[in-house]
């Protein structure tokens, strides 16, 4: 998965699709988020389980354990094949389970005749419903954002036609599985099973080429997701 995605509805829209009876314990902006070009190292809304319900917070996209800080850029993704058993994300698994709500994500496909030229594609749900990326997050309840705060999106191997766009895709969960992912009562074994086989199939998505303006992180707006 490349490092860009969109989240432009209001947070109420994403929460409503999850469930009407979920309790959100903190305040959040009810206006449209309008982020059509979310880039690494920027803060964006994630949903996570807190003591008394769900919490919506803006968290930096990218995370490293304390012993790896500064050695390389913070990873923005975690591979499903290694995230459960690997050392790097041990501090986030399984208690750091979170969701990164989204409307779609971008991938760049090299031109067969010139690999240096790449065509961006936008991938979104076939039915127009919001997406829920399985994520892991570290969040500290301080007045100011902590240097330790961050999140990563779990990625899985692409399947079917999506392989032609990229060999990886975010671990996108259905609303039902997303609720289970957040539930503190979900066992580590069940959470690991979701990582292994809980991703929605390629047939649930549609994709199309878009303009190259998305390549500039400063660009925003709905034109970025219009078909080229």
C-alpha positions as CSV (number, residue, x, y, z in Angstrom):
1,X,0.0,0.0,0.0
2,X,1.3,3.4,-0.9
3,X,1.2,6.2,1.6
4,X,-1.9,8.2,0.7
5,X,-5.5,7.9,1.5
6,X,-8.7,10.0,1.8
7,X,-11.1,10.6,4.6
8,X,-13.5,13.4,3.8
9,X,-16.9,12.7,5.4
10,X,-17.8,13.8,9.0
11,X,-16.7,11.5,11.8
12,X,-20.4,10.9,12.5
13,X,-20.7,9.2,9.1
14,X,-18.0,6.7,9.9
15,X,-19.3,6.0,13.4
16,X,-22.9,5.6,12.3
17,X,-21.8,2.9,9.8
18,X,-20.1,1.1,12.7
19,X,-23.0,1.0,15.0
20,X,-25.6,3.3,16.5
21,X,-25.1,2.1,20.0
22,X,-21.4,2.6,20.4
23,X,-20.5,5.1,23.1
24,X,-18.0,7.8,22.1
25,X,-16.5,9.3,25.3
26,X,-14.8,12.3,23.9
27,X,-15.7,15.3,21.7
28,X,-14.8,15.5,18.0
29,X,-15.5,17.9,15.1
30,X,-18.8,17.2,13.5
31,X,-17.8,19.0,10.3
32,X,-16.6,17.1,7.2
33,X,-13.0,16.1,7.7
34,X,-12.2,16.9,4.0
35,X,-8.8,15.2,3.8
36,X,-8.5,14.0,0.3
37,X,-4.7,13.4,0.4
38,X,-3.6,12.1,3.8
39,X,0.1,11.8,3.9
40,X,2.6,10.1,6.3
41,X,3.7,12.0,9.4
42,X,0.4,14.1,9.4
43,X,-2.2,13.7,12.1
44,X,-5.5,12.2,11.1
45,X,-8.6,10.8,12.9
46,X,-8.4,7.2,14.3
47,X,-11.0,5.3,16.4
48,X,-9.8,3.3,19.3
49,X,-11.2,1.6,22.4
50,X,-10.8,3.5,25.6
51,X,-11.8,2.5,29.2
52,X,-15.4,3.6,29.0
53,X,-16.1,3.5,25.2
54,X,-14.7,4.6,21.9
55,X,-12.3,7.5,21.5
56,X,-11.8,9.6,18.4
57,X,-8.3,11.2,18.2
58,X,-6.0,12.8,15.7
59,X,-2.9,10.7,15.7
60,X,0.3,11.0,13.7
61,X,0.5,8.4,10.8
62,X,3.7,6.6,11.5
63,X,5.2,4.8,14.5
64,X,8.3,3.2,15.8
65,X,9.1,1.6,19.2
66,X,11.3,3.8,21.4
67,X,14.4,1.7,20.7
68,X,14.1,2.4,16.9
69,X,13.3,6.1,17.0
70,X,15.6,8.1,14.7
71,X,17.2,5.2,13.1
72,X,14.9,5.4,10.0
73,X,11.6,7.1,9.1
74,X,8.7,5.7,11.2
75,X,6.9,3.0,9.3
76,X,3.3,3.8,8.3
77,X,2.3,0.2,7.5
78,X,2.7,-3.2,9.3
79,X,2.6,-6.4,7.3
80,X,-0.2,-8.8,8.3
81,X,2.2,-11.7,7.9
82,X,4.6,-10.5,10.6
83,X,2.8,-7.9,12.8
84,X,1.5,-10.5,15.3
85,X,4.7,-12.3,16.0
86,X,7.4,-9.8,15.0
87,X,9.5,-7.8,17.5
88,X,9.0,-4.3,16.0
89,X,5.3,-3.9,16.7
90,X,5.3,-5.9,20.0
91,X,4.5,-2.8,22.0
92,X,1.3,-2.3,20.1
93,X,0.0,-5.8,19.8
94,X,-2.7,-6.6,20.7
95,X,-3.8,-3.8,23.1
96,X,-3.2,-1.0,20.5
97,X,-5.9,-2.2,18.1
98,X,-7.6,0.8,16.3
99,X,-9.4,1.8,13.1
100,X,-8.4,4.3,10.5
101,X,-11.7,5.2,8.8
102,X,-11.3,6.2,5.1
103,X,-13.1,6.6,1.8
104,X,-10.3,5.2,-0.3
105,X,-6.6,4.9,-0.9
106,X,-4.1,5.7,-3.7
107,X,-1.6,3.5,-5.6
108,X,0.8,4.3,-8.3
109,X,1.2,2.0,-11.3
110,X,4.5,2.2,-13.4
111,X,4.1,2.7,-17.1
112,X,5.3,-0.5,-18.8
113,X,7.2,1.5,-21.4
114,X,8.8,3.8,-18.8
115,X,8.9,2.7,-15.2
116,X,9.8,6.2,-14.1
117,X,6.4,7.4,-15.2
118,X,3.6,6.3,-12.8
119,X,-0.2,6.6,-13.1
120,X,-2.0,7.1,-9.8
121,X,-5.1,5.1,-9.1
122,X,-7.8,5.6,-6.6
123,X,-9.3,2.5,-4.9
124,X,-12.7,2.8,-3.0
125,X,-15.6,0.7,-2.0
126,X,-17.8,-0.6,-4.8
127,X,-21.0,0.4,-2.9
128,X,-19.8,3.9,-1.8
129,X,-19.7,2.9,1.9
130,X,-16.9,4.0,4.2
131,X,-13.8,1.8,4.7
132,X,-12.3,0.7,8.0
133,X,-8.5,0.0,7.9
134,X,-7.3,-2.2,10.7
135,X,-4.6,-0.2,12.6
136,X,-2.4,-0.3,15.6
137,X,-2.0,2.9,17.6
138,X,-0.1,4.3,20.6
139,X,-1.9,7.3,22.2
140,X,-1.2,9.0,25.4
141,X,-3.8,11.1,27.1
142,X,-1.7,14.3,27.5
143,X,-2.8,17.8,26.9
144,X,-0.4,18.2,24.1
145,X,0.3,15.4,21.5
146,X,3.1,13.1,22.6
147,X,6.2,12.3,20.6
148,X,5.4,8.7,21.2
149,X,1.9,8.9,19.7
150,X,1.5,7.3,16.3
151,X,-0.3,4.6,14.3
152,X,0.3,2.2,11.5
153,X,-2.1,0.6,9.0
154,X,-2.0,-3.2,8.7
155,X,-1.6,-4.4,5.1
156,X,-2.3,-7.7,3.5
157,X,-1.5,-9.3,0.1
158,X,-3.6,-8.0,-2.7
159,X,-5.9,-10.5,-4.5
160,X,-7.6,-10.8,-7.8
161,X,-7.6,-7.7,-10.0
162,X,-6.1,-5.5,-7.3
163,X,-2.8,-7.3,-7.9
164,X,-2.5,-5.4,-11.1
165,X,-2.5,-2.1,-9.2
166,X,-0.3,-3.1,-6.2
167,X,0.8,-6.3,-4.5
168,X,-0.4,-5.0,-1.1
169,X,-3.6,-3.5,0.2
170,X,-4.8,-2.2,3.5
171,X,-6.5,-4.7,5.8
172,X,-10.0,-3.4,5.2
173,X,-12.6,-4.7,7.6
174,X,-16.4,-4.9,7.3
175,X,-18.3,-2.8,9.9
176,X,-19.1,-6.1,11.8
177,X,-15.5,-7.2,11.9
178,X,-14.3,-3.7,12.7
179,X,-16.5,-3.6,15.8
180,X,-15.1,-7.0,16.8
181,X,-11.5,-5.7,16.2
182,X,-12.1,-2.8,18.6
183,X,-13.9,-4.8,21.2
184,X,-11.6,-5.3,24.3
185,X,-13.3,-8.7,24.8
186,X,-11.9,-10.0,21.5
187,X,-9.1,-12.4,22.4
188,X,-5.6,-12.1,20.9
189,X,-6.2,-15.3,19.0
190,X,-9.3,-14.0,17.4
191,X,-7.6,-10.7,16.6
192,X,-4.8,-12.6,15.0
193,X,-7.3,-14.6,12.9
194,X,-8.8,-11.3,11.7
195,X,-5.3,-10.1,10.6
196,X,-4.8,-13.4,8.8
197,X,-8.1,-13.7,6.9
198,X,-10.4,-10.8,7.8
199,X,-9.7,-8.5,4.9
200,X,-12.5,-7.7,2.4
201,X,-12.0,-9.2,-1.1
202,X,-11.1,-7.3,-4.2
203,X,-14.6,-7.7,-5.5
204,X,-15.8,-5.2,-2.8
205,X,-13.8,-2.4,-4.4
206,X,-13.6,-0.4,-7.6
207,X,-10.6,1.5,-8.9
208,X,-9.8,3.9,-11.6
209,X,-7.0,6.3,-12.7
210,X,-6.9,9.8,-11.3
211,X,-4.9,13.0,-12.0
212,X,-1.3,13.2,-10.9
213,X,-1.9,16.2,-8.7
214,X,-2.3,13.8,-5.8
215,X,1.5,13.3,-5.9
216,X,1.9,16.7,-4.2
217,X,1.1,16.4,-0.5
218,X,0.0,20.0,-0.4
219,X,-2.9,19.4,-2.9
220,X,-6.4,18.7,-1.5
221,X,-9.9,18.7,-2.7
222,X,-12.5,16.4,-4.4
223,X,-10.8,16.8,-7.8
224,X,-8.0,14.5,-6.6
225,X,-10.4,11.5,-6.6
226,X,-12.2,12.3,-9.9
227,X,-11.5,9.8,-12.7
228,X,-8.7,11.0,-15.0
